[in-house]
């Protein structure tokens, strides 16, 4: 709902479209919220079962994750691998895999910052692409072998 609210506050001239991919307990609430939105014609709620998630990552202008908490943020890791410009919530799980050279961080309670981040990525896309390239390089270093060795190290230390 936060992302929809931010999307509504974008400048009227914005041609950005919002696609929310997923299913879950908020589906009915989000459908109602979208239908009542002044920009409902530019917002889609798409079932994750009917869409090629990877295909969207290859063509989207930005990926936004405003999670309150994450364990291992798989969707963000996939967006990093897809080369998406990233806007993420300012939580520790996102900081573990990203930095300010690879993503824009937004506090969950700051609507103005989220709107500004969306406008920033859209208007300064070449800078956003530099960050996304850094994020992609970072995730590409996360090989199975390296992750297994890091898990082994954690277990050994415990």
C-alpha positions in Angstrom: 0.0 0.0 0.0 2.9 2.3 0.7 4.2 1.9 -2.8 0.8 2.6 -4.3 0.5 5.7 -2.2 3.9 6.9 -3.3 3.0 6.1 -6.9 -0.1 8.3 -6.6 2.1 11.2 -5.5 4.3 11.1 -8.5 4.2 14.2 -10.8 1.1 14.1 -13.0 3.3 14.0 -16.1 4.8 10.7 -15.0 4.3 7.8 -17.4 5.6 5.1 -15.1 3.5 2.0 -14.6 3.4 0.0 -11.4 3.3 -3.8 -11.5 2.8 -5.6 -8.2 3.6 -9.3 -8.6 2.4 -11.8 -6.0 -0.4 -13.5 -4.2 -1.2 -13.5 -0.6 -3.4 -12.3 2.2 -3.2 -8.6 1.1 -4.5 -9.4 -2.4 -8.1 -8.2 -1.8 -7.0 -5.1 0.1 -4.5 -4.2 -2.7 -7.2 -4.8 -5.4 -9.6 -2.4 -3.6 -6.8 0.1 -3.1 -5.8 0.0 -6.8 -9.4 0.3 -8.0 -9.9 3.4 -5.8 -6.6 5.0 -7.0 -6.6 8.1 -9.3 -4.0 6.3 -11.4 -5.6 2.8 -11.3 -5.1 2.6 -15.1 -1.3 2.5 -14.6 -1.2 0.0 -11.7 -1.5 -3.8 -12.1 -1.7 -6.6 -9.5 -0.4 -9.7 -11.2 -0.5 -13.2 -9.9 3.0 -14.7 -9.6 1.6 -17.9 -11.0 0.6 -16.3 -14.3 3.7 -14.4 -15.1 7.4 -14.9 -16.1 9.0 -13.1 -13.1 12.4 -13.1 -14.8 10.9 -11.5 -17.9 9.6 -8.6 -15.9 13.0 -8.1 -14.2 14.6 -7.9 -17.6 12.3 -5.0 -18.8 11.4 -3.0 -15.7 12.8 0.4 -15.0 13.2 -0.2 -11.3 12.4 -2.7 -8.5 11.0 -1.5 -5.2 11.0 -3.6 -2.0 9.6 -1.9 1.0 9.6 -4.9 3.3 9.5 -4.4 7.0 11.6 -7.5 7.6 13.4 -10.1 5.5 15.3 -13.2 6.1 17.2 -13.7 2.9 15.6 -11.2 0.5 15.4 -13.6 -2.5 13.3 -11.2 -4.7 15.9 -8.5 -4.2 18.7 -10.9 -5.0 16.9 -11.9 -8.2 16.3 -8.2 -9.1 20.1 -7.6 -8.5 20.9 -10.5 -10.9 18.4 -9.0 -13.4 20.2 -5.7 -13.4 17.3 -3.7 -12.0 17.7 -0.3 -10.5 16.8 -0.8 -6.8 14.9 1.1 -4.2 14.7 -0.8 -0.9 13.6 -0.3 2.6 16.2 0.8 5.1 16.4 -2.6 7.0 19.4 -4.7 8.0 18.6 -7.5 5.6 18.9 -5.1 2.7 22.1 -3.5 4.1 23.7 -7.0 4.3 23.6 -7.4 0.5 23.5 -3.8 -0.7 25.1 -0.4 -0.1 24.5 3.2 -1.3 26.6 2.4 -4.4 24.1 -0.3 -5.4 20.7 0.9 -4.3 18.6 3.7 -2.9 17.5 3.1 0.7 14.2 4.6 2.0 12.9 4.6 5.6 9.5 2.9 5.8 7.8 5.8 7.4 9.0 8.4 5.0 6.6 8.7 2.0 8.4 11.8 0.6 11.7 9.9 0.5 10.1 7.1 -1.4 8.5 9.4 -3.9 11.8 11.2 -4.3 13.6 7.9 -4.8 11.2 6.9 -7.6 11.6 10.3 -9.3 15.3 10.1 -8.9 15.6 6.7 -10.5 13.3 7.7 -13.3 14.9 11.1 -14.0 18.6 10.2 -13.4 18.4 6.7 -14.9 22.1 6.7 -16.0 23.1 7.0 -12.3 20.5 4.3 -11.4 22.1 2.0 -14.0 25.5 2.5 -12.4 24.1 1.4 -9.1 22.3 -1.5 -10.6 25.5 -2.6 -12.3 27.3 -2.6 -8.9 24.4 -4.6 -7.4 24.6 -7.1 -10.2 28.3 -7.5 -9.9 27.9 -8.1 -6.2 25.2 -10.8 -6.5 27.2 -12.5 -9.3 30.0 -13.0 -6.7 27.6 -15.0 -4.6 28.5 -18.4 -5.9 27.2 -21.7 -4.4 30.7 -22.6 -3.3 31.3 -19.2 -1.6 28.0 -19.3 0.2 28.6 -22.9 1.4 32.0 -21.9 2.8 30.5 -18.9 4.6 27.8 -21.1 6.1 30.4 -23.6 7.1 32.4 -20.7 8.8 29.3 -19.6 10.7 28.5 -23.1 11.9 32.2 -23.6 12.9 32.1 -20.4 14.9 28.9 -21.4 16.7 
